Amino acid sequence: MSLLSTMSLAGSVLVVIYLLLYLLTKRYLPVLWHKVYLTVNILLFVVPLARFKTSYAELINKCFGFETWYQENNVVKNMMEYTVFVYRDGIYISNVLMYIFAAISILLGIAGLGVRIKRYFTVYRNIMKGVERFEKGELVINKLTNGYRIPVKSRVYLCAGLKTPITIGIIRGKIMLPAVAWEERRLEDVLCHELVHIRVRDNLVKAILTFVALMNFYNPLVYYLLYRWELVTEMYCDEKVIANKSLPETGDYINLLIDFAEMQEMGKLPIAGLNMSEKQLKERIENMKRMKKTGKKFGKMSRLAGGVMIALAVFVSSLTVYAYEERQIRYFDRPYEKVDDFVWYDNWEENGRTELDIKYDAYEKYADAEDITFFVSEEGNVYYDVHMETDQMYRSCSHSYISGTIAKHIKDGKGGCKMEYYDGKKCTKCGHVVLGDFVKTSVYAVCPH
C-alpha cells in the first residue's frame, strides 16, 4: 500500500474500534475521554507512522516478543508493483491505475482545501466588516479567566446580522456575538462556552480535521469522525458551562442552545459556535440532563481504564504500517522493451535447458546496463534494496529471513557481462541479505541487458 493509503487505513481502524466501543464508553467514560480519543484519531490520519515501518517492527519484536508472529504473518509484496522504471524513452509503471487514483485524490483534496480556505477568509472578512468591540463582554472574559494558570486573552465583538455566537480564528480566537441586548447570565454562559473552545484549540483541530476529510473524501469513516468530533467538542464545552449550575440554571442554558440552534451553514469551516443539527442538539441536551440527574463523577479508575483503552486502540491501528511498501525508482540507460512476466515450468527440459535455466533466464529482465545485485524471493518478488554489509544497523535487527536467489550482473569492461546466481536469504525488516551457495553463471560476449 502507498503511504497515504496506509495512513488512511490506520485512522480508519481507530474509527472502527471507536464504533465498537461506543455503547460501553458512552455510559462508563466521560465526554473528555471521547474528545481525547477522537483527537488522537485525527492525528493518526496525518502522522506518517508507516515511514518508520522497519524501526517500529523491530521495537515491537523487542518489547512484546512478537517475532514469531511477525515472521509468520508478514506479507511480502511483489516490489515490481511499487517500482517506477525510468528508461531513455519514457517511464514504465506496472500499476498505473493506483497512481492515477492517488493523483486524482490528492488533486481533489488540494482543490477542496483551496475552496475551504477561500470561503473561510471570505466569511472572516465579511464578519469583520460589520463588528464593533464589546467591552462589557471583555470584562466578563477577564472575570471568567481570573485564576487561570495560562491566561486566555480574547477580544469580543458584536456583529449585526449574526444569528449565533461563534469563535473565529485558528490561532487566536475572536468571539463574535449577535448584536442584541445581552442578559448578564446568558452572556456569561455563552462566553464561558466559547472560552473553552479557545483554550483547547478546537478551531485548530477542526482545521486539521477538515484537511483530513478533504484528503480522504472517498472514506465514509472520515465523515463519521467529523460528525462525532464536532458533537463531542460541543458536549465537552456544555459540561464545563453547567459544572457548577443548579437544575434551573442548566435549564436556562439548554433554552439558550435551542434559541441559537437554527444557523448551520458554517459547520464545515474551522469556526466554533453554539449551532448544531437537531439530532446533535438532542444528544447534547440528554447528556446534560443525565449529568445533572446522576451527578456521576468519573474517578481515577475510570480515567486509567480509558487511557489503557486508547493506548490499545492506537497500538492495534498502528499495526497497519506492515501494509506499507515504499516506492522505489529504478533508472535504465536503454530504451524500454516490454518483457513478459515469469513463466514457470514443472519438470521440463528442452535442448539441454533445464527448468532451473529457464527460471534464472527469467530473472535477467531485472538487470540493467550497470553492475547491479538484486534478490528474487521464492514467490517471485524482486527486491533491489540488497544490503550484504554487516554493520551495526543490521546486527541490531532480530532478523526475519525469507529464502530466494541472489543475482549479480557484472560488466567486464569490454562490452560483455556475466550473471552470477547464488542461493540466499533476505531479512524482511532491515533488508540484510546473506549470500549462500553458488549455483550458476551465464556469460555474454555482448551485454544484452
Beta strands, then each sheet from edge to edge (+ up, - down):
strand 1: 83-87
strand 2: 90-93
strand 3: 131-133
strand 4: 156-159
strand 5: 166-168
strand 6: 174-178
strand 7: 272-273
strand 8: 328-331
strand 9: 372-377
strand 10: 382-383
strand 11: 401-411
strand 12: 417-427
strand 13: 433-444
sheet 1: 2+ 1- 8-
sheet 2: 3+ 4- 6- 5+ 7-
sheet 3: 10+ 9- 11+ 12- 13+
end
